[in-house]
């Protein structure tokens, strides 16, 4: 029996259909992914990748994400999100902007980085490339999901408190997450902490305003970050370590702007704010070195 001849046009259509079906399993639109996850009571699996240059990203996709057993099981619990940072692959300006913002928000330092997050986009676990194929990876994801329950217990405890006590418990929750390098998606929690410490006396308002400024700086907006730092430095109650940290961030921003004179001035004010801290004890040597560089020695 002769097999039917498949023309090039038919073959091309089959390829397009196949590619289209594969892309439907992963979305690049973060807002749509969150909406779908909330609607279907799922979490997000977010893959920060460099699809056309990162060797470990390509291996992770080939060895795990492209396997049918992974797609079948993962889709039961997760909406799959691919945030790509390619070198050659074309992207719309909207996706480039979205991905740059999310990279800064989640504190991405390398690829591949895989986050698990709830449907609000709040991360609770982090991983990357792992050997062992799709089965092992699915086992890992199951284990990582336990971190969500632990996080939710801490948040529930904070919800029962009020005022500064609530802020302190929320701060403890975020500190616990940050120890596991989890930073993305908690802007609402940070704002609650800032609102509870309006006068800054508990030290948490400045702590999270500085984190916000650092996020803006990492996104490449040095001027925006500087504006935020200057606003912090104008806080009447600012003193001690908080004031020193604020001037240290200002010095870092000025250094990145190649303003050595401004950097040295900011470091001197940081030293003056808290000379006996560990950072303060290191500052004279840093100031001396930068001053020598500025003088051309």
Sine and cosine of phi, psi and omega as CSV:
sin_phi,cos_phi,sin_psi,cos_psi,sin_omega,cos_omega
0.00,0.00,0.79,-0.61,-0.01,-1.00
-0.98,0.21,0.65,-0.76,0.07,-1.00
-0.99,0.17,0.60,-0.80,0.00,-1.00
-0.91,0.42,0.57,-0.82,0.03,-1.00
-0.99,0.14,0.78,-0.62,0.03,-1.00
-0.98,-0.17,0.88,-0.48,0.01,-1.00
-0.95,0.32,0.30,-0.95,-0.01,-1.00
-0.88,0.47,-0.60,0.80,-0.02,-1.00
-0.91,0.40,-0.67,0.74,0.03,-1.00
-0.90,0.44,-0.67,0.74,0.00,-1.00
-0.89,0.46,-0.65,0.76,0.02,-1.00
-0.89,0.46,-0.67,0.74,0.03,-1.00
-0.90,0.44,-0.63,0.77,0.03,-1.00
-0.89,0.47,-0.64,0.77,-0.01,-1.00
-0.91,0.41,-0.69,0.73,0.01,-1.00
-0.88,0.47,-0.68,0.73,0.00,-1.00
-0.89,0.46,-0.67,0.74,0.00,-1.00
-0.90,0.44,-0.71,0.71,0.00,-1.00
-0.90,0.44,-0.64,0.77,-0.02,-1.00
-0.90,0.44,-0.67,0.74,0.00,-1.00
-0.89,0.45,-0.66,0.75,-0.01,-1.00
-0.90,0.43,-0.65,0.76,-0.06,-1.00
-0.94,0.34,-0.44,0.90,0.00,-1.00
-0.91,0.41,-0.39,0.92,-0.01,-1.00
-0.98,0.21,-0.35,0.94,0.04,-1.00
-0.84,-0.55,0.67,-0.74,0.06,-1.00
-0.89,-0.45,0.48,-0.88,0.07,-1.00
-0.96,-0.28,-0.06,1.00,0.00,-1.00
-1.00,-0.08,0.95,-0.31,-0.12,-0.99
-0.92,0.39,-0.65,0.76,-0.01,-1.00
-0.89,0.45,-0.69,0.72,0.02,-1.00
-0.91,0.41,-0.61,0.79,0.02,-1.00
-0.89,0.46,-0.68,0.74,0.02,-1.00
-0.90,0.44,-0.69,0.72,0.00,-1.00
-0.88,0.48,-0.69,0.73,0.01,-1.00
-0.91,0.42,-0.66,0.75,-0.01,-1.00
-0.90,0.43,-0.67,0.74,0.03,-1.00
-0.91,0.42,-0.64,0.77,-0.01,-1.00
-0.90,0.43,-0.63,0.77,-0.09,-1.00
-0.99,-0.15,0.12,0.99,-0.01,-1.00
0.84,0.54,0.75,0.66,0.02,-1.00
-0.86,-0.51,0.18,-0.98,0.14,-0.99
-0.98,-0.21,0.02,-1.00,0.03,-1.00
-0.95,-0.32,0.69,-0.73,0.22,-0.98
-0.94,-0.34,0.92,-0.39,-0.13,-0.99
-0.94,-0.35,0.89,-0.45,-0.01,-1.00
-0.97,-0.24,0.95,-0.30,0.13,-0.99
-1.00,0.09,0.90,-0.43,-0.19,-0.98
-0.66,-0.75,0.34,-0.94,0.18,-0.98
-0.88,-0.47,1.00,0.07,-0.26,-0.96
-0.90,0.44,-0.43,0.90,-0.09,-1.00
-0.91,-0.42,0.25,0.97,0.01,-1.00
-0.53,-0.85,-0.41,0.91,-0.09,-1.00
-1.00,0.04,0.94,-0.35,-0.08,-1.00
-0.87,0.49,-0.68,0.73,-0.03,-1.00
-0.94,0.33,-0.51,0.86,0.08,-1.00
-0.91,0.42,-0.69,0.72,-0.01,-1.00
-0.91,0.42,-0.65,0.76,0.04,-1.00
-0.90,0.43,-0.68,0.73,0.00,-1.00
-0.88,0.48,-0.68,0.73,0.02,-1.00
-0.90,0.44,-0.72,0.69,-0.05,-1.00
-0.93,0.36,-0.68,0.73,-0.12,-0.99
-0.99,0.11,-0.38,0.92,-0.09,-1.00
-0.80,-0.60,-0.90,0.43,-0.20,-0.98
-0.91,0.42,-0.50,0.87,-0.01,-1.00
-0.99,0.11,-0.15,0.99,-0.04,-1.00
-0.98,0.22,0.68,-0.73,-0.06,-1.00
-0.88,0.48,-0.61,0.79,-0.02,-1.00
-0.90,0.44,-0.59,0.81,0.03,-1.00
-0.93,0.36,-0.76,0.65,-0.05,-1.00
-0.87,0.50,-0.66,0.75,-0.03,-1.00
-0.88,0.47,-0.72,0.70,-0.06,-1.00
-0.98,0.18,-0.67,0.74,-0.06,-1.00
-0.89,0.45,-0.62,0.79,-0.03,-1.00
-0.92,0.39,-0.24,0.97,0.07,-1.00
-0.95,0.31,-0.47,0.88,-0.09,-1.00
-0.89,-0.46,-0.34,0.94,-0.15,-0.99
-0.75,-0.66,0.52,-0.86,0.33,-0.95
-1.00,-0.05,0.80,-0.61,-0.11,-0.99
-1.00,-0.01,0.82,-0.57,-0.07,-1.00
-0.86,-0.52,0.82,-0.57,0.07,-1.00
-0.95,-0.31,0.89,-0.45,0.08,-1.00
-0.95,-0.32,0.96,-0.27,-0.21,-0.98
-0.98,-0.22,0.62,-0.79,0.04,-1.00
-0.79,-0.61,0.94,0.34,-0.11,-0.99
-0.98,0.18,0.23,-0.97,0.09,-1.00
-0.99,-0.16,-0.52,0.85,-0.06,-1.00
-0.88,-0.48,-0.55,0.83,-0.07,-1.00
-0.87,0.49,0.77,-0.63,0.00,-1.00
-0.95,0.32,0.58,-0.81,0.07,-1.00
-0.65,-0.76,0.44,-0.90,0.07,-1.00
-0.95,0.30,0.37,-0.93,0.02,-1.00
-0.89,0.45,-0.56,0.83,0.00,-1.00
-0.90,0.44,-0.68,0.73,0.01,-1.00
-0.93,0.36,-0.64,0.77,0.04,-1.00
-0.87,0.50,-0.69,0.73,-0.01,-1.00
-0.91,0.41,-0.73,0.68,0.03,-1.00
-0.84,0.54,-0.75,0.67,-0.07,-1.00
-0.92,0.39,-0.58,0.82,0.05,-1.00
-0.90,0.43,-0.68,0.73,0.01,-1.00
-0.91,0.42,-0.66,0.75,-0.02,-1.00
-0.95,0.32,-0.55,0.83,0.06,-1.00
-0.88,0.48,-0.69,0.73,0.03,-1.00
-0.93,0.37,-0.67,0.74,-0.03,-1.00
-0.88,0.47,-0.66,0.75,-0.04,-1.00
-1.00,-0.01,-0.05,1.00,0.04,-1.00
0.91,0.41,0.72,0.69,-0.06,-1.00
-0.97,0.26,0.81,-0.58,0.01,-1.00
-0.89,-0.45,-0.16,0.99,-0.02,-1.00
-0.24,-0.97,0.23,-0.97,-0.05,-1.00
-0.79,-0.62,0.56,-0.83,-0.09,1.00
-0.98,0.19,0.57,-0.82,0.17,-0.98
-0.84,-0.55,0.79,-0.62,-0.04,-1.00
-0.89,-0.46,0.83,-0.57,0.05,-1.00
-0.92,-0.39,0.57,-0.82,0.24,-0.97
-0.97,-0.25,0.72,-0.70,-0.04,-1.00
-0.62,-0.79,0.39,-0.92,0.08,-1.00
-0.98,0.21,0.00,-1.00,-0.12,-0.99
-0.95,0.32,-0.17,0.99,0.10,-0.99
-1.00,0.05,-0.07,1.00,-0.02,-1.00
1.00,0.02,0.25,0.97,0.00,-1.00
-1.00,-0.01,0.92,-0.39,-0.07,-1.00
-0.93,0.37,0.54,-0.84,0.08,-1.00
-0.71,-0.70,-0.14,0.99,0.04,-1.00
-0.41,-0.91,0.42,-0.91,-0.07,-1.00
-0.65,-0.76,0.63,-0.77,0.08,-1.00
-0.44,-0.90,-0.31,-0.95,-0.02,-1.00
-0.29,-0.96,-0.65,-0.76,0.05,-1.00
-0.94,0.33,0.71,-0.71,0.08,-1.00
-0.68,-0.73,0.66,-0.75,0.05,-1.00
-0.97,0.24,0.36,-0.93,0.11,-0.99
0.88,-0.47,-0.10,0.99,0.05,-1.00
0.99,0.14,-0.12,-0.99,-0.12,-0.99
-0.91,0.42,-0.61,0.79,-0.03,-1.00
-0.89,0.46,-0.73,0.68,0.02,-1.00
-0.89,0.45,-0.62,0.79,-0.02,-1.00
-0.92,0.38,-0.63,0.78,0.04,-1.00
-0.90,0.43,-0.61,0.79,0.07,-1.00
-0.89,0.46,-0.67,0.74,0.03,-1.00
-0.88,0.48,-0.71,0.71,-0.01,-1.00
-0.88,0.47,-0.64,0.77,0.04,-1.00
-0.87,0.49,-0.65,0.76,0.01,-1.00
-0.94,0.35,-0.66,0.75,-0.03,-1.00
-0.91,0.41,-0.47,0.88,-0.02,-1.00
-0.90,0.43,-0.34,0.94,0.03,-1.00
-0.90,0.44,-0.45,0.89,0.01,-1.00
-0.90,0.44,-0.46,0.89,0.02,-1.00
-0.92,0.40,-0.67,0.74,0.02,-1.00
-0.90,0.44,-0.65,0.76,0.01,-1.00
-0.90,0.43,-0.68,0.74,0.05,-1.00
-0.89,0.46,-0.71,0.71,-0.05,-1.00
-0.91,0.42,-0.53,0.85,0.07,-1.00
-0.90,0.43,-0.67,0.74,0.02,-1.00
-0.92,0.40,-0.66,0.75,0.01,-1.00
-0.92,0.39,-0.60,0.80,0.03,-1.00
-0.91,0.41,-0.61,0.79,0.04,-1.00
-0.89,0.45,-0.67,0.74,0.02,-1.00
-0.92,0.39,-0.59,0.81,-0.04,-1.00
-0.90,0.44,-0.45,0.89,-0.01,-1.00
-0.98,0.17,-0.23,0.97,-0.01,-1.00
-0.99,-0.10,-0.02,-1.00,0.02,-1.00
-0.51,-0.86,0.26,-0.97,0.06,-1.00
0.87,0.50,-0.60,-0.80,-0.03,-1.00
-0.89,0.46,-0.57,0.82,0.03,-1.00
-0.87,0.49,-0.68,0.74,0.04,-1.00
-0.89,0.45,-0.68,0.73,0.00,-1.00
-0.87,0.48,-0.65,0.76,0.00,-1.00
-0.91,0.41,-0.62,0.78,0.02,-1.00
-0.94,0.34,-0.62,0.78,0.06,-1.00
-0.92,0.40,-0.64,0.77,0.06,-1.00
-0.87,0.49,-0.66,0.75,0.03,-1.00
-0.89,0.45,-0.64,0.77,0.02,-1.00
-0.89,0.46,-0.74,0.68,-0.01,-1.00
-0.92,0.39,-0.59,0.81,0.06,-1.00
-0.89,0.45,-0.65,0.76,0.03,-1.00
-0.89,0.47,-0.68,0.73,0.01,-1.00
-0.91,0.40,-0.65,0.76,-0.05,-1.00
-0.91,0.41,-0.46,0.89,0.07,-1.00
-0.89,0.45,-0.42,0.91,0.08,-1.00
-0.98,-0.17,0.30,0.95,0.02,-1.00
0.89,0.46,0.56,0.83,0.04,-1.00
-0.97,-0.22,0.91,-0.42,-0.04,-1.00
-0.75,-0.66,-0.33,0.95,-0.18,-0.98
-0.98,0.21,0.70,-0.71,0.21,-0.98
1.00,-0.03,0.19,0.98,-0.09,-1.00
-0.94,-0.35,0.51,0.86,0.00,-1.00
-0.87,0.50,-0.61,0.79,-0.01,-1.00
-0.91,0.40,-0.61,0.79,0.02,-1.00
-0.93,0.37,-0.68,0.73,0.03,-1.00
-0.87,0.50,-0.64,0.77,0.00,-1.00
-0.92,0.40,-0.61,0.80,0.06,-1.00
-0.87,0.49,-0.65,0.76,0.02,-1.00
-0.91,0.42,-0.72,0.70,0.01,-1.00
-0.88,0.48,-0.69,0.73,-0.01,-1.00
-0.90,0.43,-0.58,0.82,-0.02,-1.00
-0.96,0.28,-0.39,0.92,-0.03,-1.00
-0.90,-0.44,0.79,0.61,-0.12,-0.99
-0.84,0.54,-0.61,0.79,-0.03,-1.00
-0.99,0.11,-0.12,0.99,0.06,-1.00
0.97,0.23,0.10,1.00,-0.08,-1.00
-0.93,0.36,-0.44,0.90,0.00,-1.00
-0.99,0.10,-0.14,0.99,0.06,-1.00
0.99,0.12,-0.08,1.00,-0.07,-1.00
-0.99,0.11,-0.52,0.86,0.01,-1.00
-0.85,0.52,-0.77,0.63,0.00,-1.00
-0.90,0.43,-0.65,0.76,-0.01,-1.00
-0.80,0.60,-0.74,0.67,-0.08,-1.00
-0.99,0.10,-0.43,0.90,0.13,-0.99
-0.92,0.38,-0.60,0.80,0.07,-1.00
-0.92,0.40,-0.64,0.77,0.05,-1.00
-0.88,0.48,-0.64,0.77,0.03,-1.00
-0.89,0.45,-0.70,0.72,0.02,-1.00
-0.89,0.46,-0.64,0.77,0.02,-1.00
-0.90,0.44,-0.64,0.77,0.03,-1.00
-0.89,0.46,-0.67,0.74,0.03,-1.00
-0.90,0.45,-0.65,0.76,0.01,-1.00
-0.90,0.44,-0.67,0.74,0.00,-1.00
-0.90,0.44,-0.46,0.89,0.04,-1.00
-0.98,0.20,-0.04,1.00,0.07,-1.00
0.99,-0.13,0.05,1.00,-0.02,-1.00
-0.99,-0.14,0.99,0.16,-0.04,-1.00
-0.92,0.40,-0.61,0.80,0.00,-1.00
-0.92,0.39,-0.67,0.74,0.03,-1.00
-0.89,0.46,-0.65,0.76,0.04,-1.00
-0.91,0.42,-0.65,0.76,0.01,-1.00
-0.89,0.46,-0.65,0.76,0.03,-1.00
-0.86,0.50,-0.67,0.74,0.01,-1.00
-0.92,0.39,-0.65,0.76,0.01,-1.00
-0.91,0.41,-0.67,0.74,0.01,-1.00
-0.89,0.46,-0.59,0.81,0.05,-1.00
-0.90,0.43,-0.64,0.77,0.04,-1.00
-0.90,0.45,-0.68,0.73,-0.03,-1.00
-0.92,0.40,-0.30,0.95,0.05,-1.00
-1.00,0.02,0.02,1.00,0.04,-1.00
-0.93,0.38,0.85,-0.53,-0.07,-1.00
-0.84,0.55,-0.62,0.78,-0.09,-1.00
-0.99,0.10,0.01,1.00,-0.08,-1.00
-0.91,0.40,0.79,-0.62,0.00,-1.00
-0.32,-0.95,0.15,-0.99,0.13,-0.99
0.85,0.53,-0.67,-0.74,-0.08,-1.00
-0.86,0.51,-0.65,0.76,-0.01,-1.00
-0.88,0.47,-0.65,0.76,0.02,-1.00
-0.93,0.37,-0.64,0.77,0.02,-1.00
-0.89,0.46,-0.70,0.71,0.00,-1.00
-0.89,0.45,-0.59,0.81,0.01,-1.00
-0.91,0.41,-0.69,0.72,0.03,-1.00
-0.94,0.34,-0.52,0.86,0.05,-1.00
-0.90,0.43,-0.66,0.75,0.03,-1.00
-0.92,0.39,-0.63,0.77,0.05,-1.00
-0.88,0.47,-0.67,0.74,0.03,-1.00
-0.87,0.49,-0.65,0.76,0.01,-1.00
-0.89,0.45,-0.67,0.74,0.02,-1.00
-0.90,0.43,-0.67,0.74,0.01,-1.00
-0.91,0.41,-0.60,0.80,0.03,-1.00
-0.90,0.43,-0.65,0.76,0.03,-1.00
-0.93,0.37,-0.37,0.93,0.07,-1.00
-1.00,0.00,0.09,1.00,0.03,-1.00
0.89,0.45,0.54,0.84,0.06,-1.00
-0.97,-0.23,1.00,0.07,-0.08,-1.00
-0.93,0.37,-0.62,0.79,0.01,-1.00
-0.89,0.45,-0.70,0.71,0.04,-1.00
-0.90,0.43,-0.62,0.78,0.03,-1.00
-0.88,0.48,-0.73,0.68,-0.01,-1.00
-0.89,0.45,-0.67,0.74,0.01,-1.00
-0.88,0.47,-0.68,0.74,0.00,-1.00
-0.92,0.40,-0.62,0.78,0.02,-1.00
-0.91,0.40,-0.60,0.80,0.04,-1.00
-0.91,0.42,-0.63,0.78,0.05,-1.00
-0.94,0.35,-0.56,0.83,0.07,-1.00
-0.90,0.43,-0.66,0.75,0.03,-1.00
-0.90,0.44,-0.69,0.73,0.00,-1.00
-0.89,0.45,-0.55,0.83,-0.05,-1.00
-0.92,0.39,-0.59,0.81,-0.05,-1.00
-0.37,-0.93,0.97,0.26,-0.10,-0.99
-0.92,0.39,-0.36,0.93,-0.08,-1.00
-1.00,-0.08,-0.03,1.00,0.06,-1.00
-0.95,0.30,0.25,-0.97,0.05,-1.00
-0.84,0.54,-0.67,0.74,0.02,-1.00
-0.91,0.41,-0.68,0.73,-0.01,-1.00
-0.86,0.51,-0.60,0.80,-0.01,-1.00
-0.94,0.34,-0.40,0.92,0.02,-1.00
-1.00,0.03,-0.32,0.95,-0.13,-0.99
-0.90,0.44,-0.63,0.77,-0.02,-1.00
-0.83,0.56,-0.65,0.76,0.00,-1.00
-0.92,0.39,-0.61,0.79,0.01,-1.00
-0.92,0.40,-0.69,0.72,0.01,-1.00
-0.89,0.46,-0.67,0.74,0.01,-1.00
-0.88,0.47,-0.70,0.72,-0.01,-1.00
-0.89,0.45,-0.72,0.69,-0.01,-1.00
-0.92,0.40,-0.58,0.81,0.02,-1.00
-0.91,0.42,-0.63,0.77,0.03,-1.00
-0.91,0.41,-0.64,0.77,0.03,-1.00
-0.89,0.45,-0.67,0.74,-0.01,-1.00
-0.90,0.44,-0.59,0.80,0.00,-1.00
-0.98,0.19,-0.10,1.00,0.04,-1.00
0.99,0.16,0.38,0.93,-0.02,-1.00
-0.99,0.12,0.00,0.00,0.00,0.00
